[in-house]
Amino acid sequence: MKITAIRLDRMRIPLDPPFLAAWDPVPRRWFGATLVRVETDEGVTGVGSGGTMDGFAPYEELFLGRDPRQIVRHVQTIETIGFHVGRYWPLEAALWDIAGKLSGQPVAVLFGGARASLPAYASFGELKSPAERADSVVAAREAGFRAVKIRISRADVASGVAAVRAAREAVGDGVEIMVDLNQWWRMPGDISPALDAASVRRLASELRDLGVLWLEEPLPAGEVDGMRMLREQTGIRVAGGEMARTPAELLDVISAGALDVVQPDAVLAVGMLRARTVGEVALLRHHWFTPHTWTDGLGLIANLHLVAGVGGGPYVEFPYDPPGWTEQRRDFFLAAPVRIDSGGCLQVPAGPGLGVQIDEDAVSHWALP
Ligand SMILES: [Mg+2]
């Protein structure tokens, strides 16, 4: 069996200006989506997505003519490319889609088959006023979510804490609340100072008193001792690693006792195979493993197979922040949107591979020139 072609369908995603401005002053390509299709000489095609795949074309020949089932070899090859240029992990997701289709099994089963579903948490992206955020948490609870994650800007911690407090007062203890400070990574061009460790420690103490389940990426990448001390000094759970560049970075942070919740995104950070290894190490150390999923619906599904396969949790991230971020934006090129069930859970697609169908009309409609 051989890979005969790797096709990239590049698409744009419209985003509301307020949402976009919260993340980055300049709209750029990383808010686009690229569907990767790996075609084979036996007619089986795998799909993956999660990054732009910009700059991949010169490296295509490293995969053409190879057996798509040699996934370790392909992962190692993607790592050598990523050392120099981009991280082309959506390609690996497409290879797992092929492997699942060939075996007639969901990728989650190939990854261990620990669970068939996981409770989802509504992961918010926008910065909203305390009243608006409290309303959105109430609405998320009514939509079936048992947990939510609120983003706090390091530029306005007071408003962020006020939003968390308003949310807690609105829903009591019936909804778990997580908080993300997003300090482990930066948008290109963002060279503003990080929030310092003393401020973060005060923030963590306030959030702990508000019953926050975890504080995500409280300190910049590499601040391993700081994250460990934050855990020890405040008692709050620390989460992170969604955009880590290597498995070694994640394993070192776990070994240093700096994380309670380990979150590499399988299609952005280190790939599915490596994230599986990191996840299993985290679980063997009795930490939580629950990957970041903020790319698009197909990237979300790849991470769902991973976390369900290895038995991570306790929740899976579900990007959801209407009206700025909706299933129409997240899942626009899937034939069916990804939805939680009546119990607030995401079911792993039961079909072989990643188990998703592509909406070809949407791929054409949103195609970048
Ligand atoms: Mg995050």
Boltz pocket constraint, residues with backbone or C-beta under 6 A from the ligand:
constraints:
  - pocket:
      binder: B
      contacts: [[A, 180], [A, 182], [A, 216], [A, 217], [A, 242], [A, 292]]
      max_distance: 6.0
